Amino acid sequence: RSLKLQYSNVDVRRPTPESALGIRCLAGQLGMLPSLKELNLGSSRLSGNLRQILCDLQAPLESLELAFCSLL
């Protein structure tokens, strides 16, 4: 139900083919968690990639923490 993925070292502010693949992989893995309700991505360098990361979720989240994520 709850997953913390804090302090990611992957910097997606400057996209590379590898980081794009990593985002697609992360999205796919999150989509395989049908009962995920709470997601903490605090201090991750997400920039403008939040939509891609959350696109495969099977159900709406009840809680999404994005503290210090450098969002655009």
N, CA and C atoms as a LAMMPS dump frame, in Angstrom:
ITEM: TIMESTEP
0
ITEM: NUMBER OF ATOMS
216
ITEM: BOX BOUNDS ff ff ff
-5.0000000000000000e+02 5.0000000000000000e+02
-5.0000000000000000e+02 5.0000000000000000e+02
-5.0000000000000000e+02 5.0000000000000000e+02
ITEM: ATOMS id mol type element x y z
1 1 1 N 0.806 -1.209 0
2 1 2 C 0 0 0
3 1 3 C 0.842 1.263 0
4 2 1 N 2.044 1.208 0.593
5 2 2 C 2.861 2.408 0.741
6 2 3 C 4.282 2.131 0.25
7 3 1 N 4.845 3.095 -0.498
8 3 2 C 6.186 2.93 -1.047
9 3 3 C 6.942 4.246 -0.939
10 4 1 N 8.181 4.167 -0.406
11 4 2 C 9.061 5.335 -0.337
12 4 3 C 10.219 5.134 -1.297
13 5 1 N 10.402 6.086 -2.194
14 5 2 C 11.521 6.081 -3.137
15 5 3 C 12.236 7.422 -3.015
16 6 1 N 12.77 7.694 -1.86
17 6 2 C 13.397 8.975 -1.597
18 6 3 C 14.844 9.014 -2.054
19 7 1 N 15.317 10.21 -2.32
20 7 2 C 16.723 10.489 -2.603
21 7 3 C 17.268 9.718 -3.799
22 8 1 N 16.537 9.737 -4.885
23 8 2 C 17.013 9.09 -6.101
24 8 3 C 18.236 9.829 -6.63
25 9 1 N 19.252 9.103 -7.027
26 9 2 C 20.452 9.701 -7.599
27 9 3 C 20.339 9.906 -9.1
28 10 1 N 19.266 9.451 -9.705
29 10 2 C 19.072 9.615 -11.142
30 10 3 C 18.625 11.045 -11.405
31 11 1 N 19.393 11.764 -12.179
32 11 2 C 19.076 13.149 -12.492
33 11 3 C 18.388 13.202 -13.846
34 12 1 N 17.073 13.391 -13.842
35 12 2 C 16.323 13.411 -15.095
36 12 3 C 16.099 14.835 -15.592
37 13 1 N 16.778 15.798 -14.997
38 13 2 C 16.65 17.176 -15.469
39 13 3 C 17.338 17.359 -16.812
40 14 1 N 18.334 16.524 -17.103
41 14 2 C 18.999 16.525 -18.408
42 14 3 C 18.79 15.139 -19.018
43 15 1 N 17.72 14.973 -19.79
44 15 2 C 17.352 13.643 -20.282
45 15 3 C 18.425 13.002 -21.161
46 16 1 N 18.618 11.735 -20.957
47 16 2 C 19.468 10.9 -21.791
48 16 3 C 18.648 9.667 -22.172
49 17 1 N 19.066 8.898 -23.154
50 17 2 C 18.337 7.663 -23.471
51 17 3 C 18.245 6.727 -22.266
52 18 1 N 19.293 6.685 -21.458
53 18 2 C 19.288 5.816 -20.285
54 18 3 C 18.282 6.279 -19.243
55 19 1 N 18.202 7.59 -19.009
56 19 2 C 17.255 8.083 -18.01
57 19 3 C 15.818 7.904 -18.499
58 20 1 N 15.576 8.067 -19.799
59 20 2 C 14.236 7.844 -20.349
60 20 3 C 13.825 6.384 -20.178
61 21 1 N 14.75 5.484 -20.41
62 21 2 C 14.474 4.061 -20.206
63 21 3 C 14.202 3.778 -18.735
64 22 1 N 14.962 4.398 -17.848
65 22 2 C 14.758 4.219 -16.413
66 22 3 C 13.393 4.702 -15.968
67 23 1 N 12.933 5.817 -16.523
68 23 2 C 11.61 6.341 -16.186
69 23 3 C 10.525 5.385 -16.66
70 24 1 N 10.669 4.87 -17.875
71 24 2 C 9.679 3.911 -18.381
72 24 3 C 9.668 2.643 -17.536
73 25 1 N 10.832 2.196 -17.118
74 25 2 C 10.926 1.001 -16.275
75 25 3 C 10.267 1.247 -14.914
76 26 1 N 10.561 2.39 -14.316
77 26 2 C 9.946 2.731 -13.025
78 26 3 C 8.433 2.788 -13.15
79 27 1 N 7.931 3.433 -14.201
80 27 2 C 6.488 3.53 -14.412
81 27 3 C 5.871 2.136 -14.544
82 28 1 N 6.517 1.266 -15.287
83 28 2 C 6.015 -0.095 -15.45
84 28 3 C 5.985 -0.859 -14.141
85 29 1 N 7.025 -0.698 -13.337
86 29 2 C 7.08 -1.392 -12.041
87 29 3 C 6.004 -0.856 -11.096
88 30 1 N 5.794 0.45 -11.081
89 30 2 C 4.732 1.014 -10.246
90 30 3 C 3.366 0.511 -10.693
91 31 1 N 3.195 0.33 -11.997
92 31 2 C 1.939 -0.184 -12.531
93 31 3 C 1.664 -1.619 -12.126
94 32 1 N 2.679 -2.333 -11.682
95 32 2 C 2.51 -3.719 -11.245
96 32 3 C 2.158 -3.809 -9.763
97 33 1 N 1.897 -2.672 -9.127
98 33 2 C 1.52 -2.634 -7.713
99 33 3 C 0.059 -2.175 -7.623
100 34 1 N -0.889 -3.085 -7.823
101 34 2 C -2.3 -2.687 -7.921
102 34 3 C -2.881 -2.081 -6.647
103 35 1 N -2.32 -2.379 -5.495
104 35 2 C -2.883 -1.839 -4.253
105 35 3 C -2.082 -0.656 -3.712
106 36 1 N -1.205 -0.066 -4.549
107 36 2 C -0.42 1.087 -4.124
108 36 3 C -1.345 2.277 -3.875
109 37 1 N -1.279 2.823 -2.661
110 37 2 C -2.124 3.963 -2.289
111 37 3 C -1.309 5.181 -1.884
112 38 1 N -0.087 4.962 -1.385
113 38 2 C 0.753 6.057 -0.911
114 38 3 C 2.126 5.947 -1.552
115 39 1 N 2.585 7.042 -2.149
116 39 2 C 3.877 7.062 -2.813
117 39 3 C 4.652 8.289 -2.362
118 40 1 N 5.866 8.068 -1.893
119 40 2 C 6.73 9.149 -1.437
120 40 3 C 7.94 9.193 -2.362
121 41 1 N 8.061 10.266 -3.12
122 41 2 C 9.185 10.455 -4.032
123 41 3 C 10.045 11.631 -3.573
124 42 1 N 10.049 11.909 -2.29
125 42 2 C 10.746 13.069 -1.748
126 42 3 C 12.215 13.124 -2.131
127 43 1 N 12.676 14.317 -2.477
128 43 2 C 14.067 14.603 -2.831
129 43 3 C 14.542 13.887 -4.089
130 44 1 N 13.63 13.436 -4.917
131 44 2 C 13.998 12.848 -6.205
132 44 3 C 14.105 13.965 -7.234
133 45 1 N 14.933 13.794 -8.222
134 45 2 C 15.118 14.819 -9.259
135 45 3 C 14.193 14.524 -10.433
136 46 1 N 12.902 14.806 -10.237
137 46 2 C 11.894 14.423 -11.22
138 46 3 C 11.741 15.41 -12.361
139 47 1 N 11.973 16.674 -12.085
140 47 2 C 11.805 17.721 -13.081
141 47 3 C 10.416 17.632 -13.7
142 48 1 N 10.305 17.508 -15.007
143 48 2 C 9.009 17.47 -15.686
144 48 3 C 8.532 16.073 -16.013
145 49 1 N 9.018 15.06 -15.313
146 49 2 C 8.727 13.667 -15.669
147 49 3 C 7.679 12.997 -14.795
148 50 1 N 6.979 13.75 -13.984
149 50 2 C 6.016 13.154 -13.069
150 50 3 C 4.91 12.397 -13.816
151 51 1 N 4.409 12.97 -14.893
152 51 2 C 3.338 12.312 -15.66
153 51 3 C 3.8 10.946 -16.179
154 52 1 N 5.024 10.884 -16.706
155 52 2 C 5.536 9.617 -17.23
156 52 3 C 5.698 8.583 -16.121
157 53 1 N 6.113 9.023 -14.944
158 53 2 C 6.346 8.1 -13.834
159 53 3 C 5.032 7.519 -13.309
160 54 1 N 3.986 8.323 -13.307
161 54 2 C 2.707 7.884 -12.724
162 54 3 C 1.729 7.323 -13.747
163 55 1 N 2.088 7.315 -15.018
164 55 2 C 1.128 6.982 -16.079
165 55 3 C 0.599 5.541 -16.031
166 56 1 N 1.334 4.607 -15.474
167 56 2 C 0.903 3.209 -15.484
168 56 3 C 0.195 2.766 -14.208
169 57 1 N -0.064 3.693 -13.287
170 57 2 C -0.754 3.318 -12.051
171 57 3 C -2.135 2.769 -12.378
172 58 1 N -2.526 1.721 -11.672
173 58 2 C -3.809 1.079 -11.946
174 58 3 C -4.97 1.738 -11.215
175 59 1 N -4.677 2.471 -10.144
176 59 2 C -5.716 3.125 -9.362
177 59 3 C -5.168 4.449 -8.846
178 60 1 N -6.042 5.388 -8.531
179 60 2 C -5.573 6.676 -8.016
180 60 3 C -4.87 6.521 -6.672
181 61 1 N -3.875 7.344 -6.457
182 61 2 C -3.188 7.367 -5.163
183 61 3 C -4.013 8.156 -4.162
184 62 1 N -3.923 7.768 -2.894
185 62 2 C -4.534 8.547 -1.827
186 62 3 C -3.563 9.622 -1.342
187 63 1 N -2.256 9.343 -1.473
188 63 2 C -1.242 10.274 -0.987
189 63 3 C -0.023 10.22 -1.901
190 64 1 N 0.474 11.413 -2.268
191 64 2 C 1.674 11.523 -3.088
192 64 3 C 2.554 12.605 -2.493
193 65 1 N 3.728 12.24 -2.008
194 65 2 C 4.636 13.207 -1.405
195 65 3 C 5.754 13.527 -2.394
196 66 1 N 5.927 14.822 -2.659
197 66 2 C 6.891 15.293 -3.646
198 66 3 C 7.793 16.375 -3.084
199 67 1 N 8.088 16.316 -1.823
200 67 2 C 8.911 17.356 -1.19
201 67 3 C 10.3 17.403 -1.811
202 68 1 N 10.755 18.596 -2.158
203 68 2 C 12.111 18.836 -2.674
204 68 3 C 12.392 18.055 -3.956
205 69 1 N 11.45 18.033 -4.891
206 69 2 C 11.595 17.235 -6.117
207 69 3 C 12.022 18.029 -7.341
208 70 1 N 12.274 19.29 -7.235
209 70 2 C 12.708 20.106 -8.381
210 70 3 C 11.747 19.99 -9.559
211 71 1 N 10.465 20.085 -9.294
212 71 2 C 9.474 19.981 -10.353
213 71 3 C 9.438 21.248 -11.2
214 72 1 N 9.155 21.076 -12.475
215 72 2 C 8.977 22.217 -13.384
216 72 3 C 7.491 22.46 -13.582
